[in-house]
């Protein structure tokens, strides 16, 4: 089992009053983790730009 975390950042929604980037941009990190293969990373925290420090 792999355990990773994604930060979508501030996404422009009704909740944020339209501030932030698009929902598609916010989903990039989530899609990246959802599509990693069996040899992919574990224990990582990522955003659209890459790996973030814990």
C-alpha positions as CSV (number, residue, x, y, z in Angstrom):
1,X,0.0,0.0,0.0
2,X,1.2,3.5,-0.9
3,X,0.5,6.5,1.3
4,X,1.0,10.0,-0.3
5,X,-0.6,13.4,0.1
6,X,-1.6,16.0,-2.4
7,X,-2.0,19.8,-1.9
8,X,-4.3,21.2,-4.6
9,X,-3.6,24.8,-3.4
10,X,-6.1,27.6,-3.4
11,X,-8.6,26.6,-6.1
12,X,-11.2,29.1,-7.5
13,X,-14.5,27.8,-6.3
14,X,-17.6,29.4,-4.7
15,X,-16.1,28.7,-1.3
16,X,-13.0,30.8,-2.1
17,X,-15.0,33.5,-3.8
18,X,-13.4,32.7,-7.2
19,X,-9.9,33.3,-5.9
20,X,-7.1,30.9,-6.9
21,X,-6.3,28.8,-9.9
22,X,-8.7,26.6,-11.9
23,X,-10.1,23.4,-10.6
24,X,-8.2,21.6,-13.4
25,X,-4.9,23.0,-12.2
26,X,-5.8,22.1,-8.6
27,X,-6.5,18.5,-9.7
28,X,-3.0,18.0,-11.3
29,X,-1.3,16.8,-8.1
30,X,-4.3,14.5,-7.3
31,X,-4.3,12.9,-10.7
32,X,-0.5,12.5,-10.5
33,X,-0.8,10.4,-7.4
34,X,-3.9,8.5,-8.6
35,X,-2.1,7.3,-11.7
36,X,1.3,6.2,-10.2
37,X,2.3,2.7,-11.0
38,X,3.1,-0.1,-8.6
39,X,6.8,1.0,-8.5
40,X,5.8,4.6,-7.8
41,X,6.7,6.7,-4.7
42,X,5.3,6.5,-1.2
43,X,5.5,8.8,1.7
44,X,5.5,12.0,-0.4
45,X,3.6,15.3,-0.1
46,X,3.2,17.0,-3.5
47,X,1.6,20.0,-5.2
48,X,1.5,21.1,-8.8
49,X,5.2,22.0,-8.7
50,X,6.5,18.7,-7.3
51,X,7.5,17.3,-3.9
52,X,7.0,19.5,-0.8
53,X,8.9,19.1,2.4
54,X,7.0,17.5,5.3
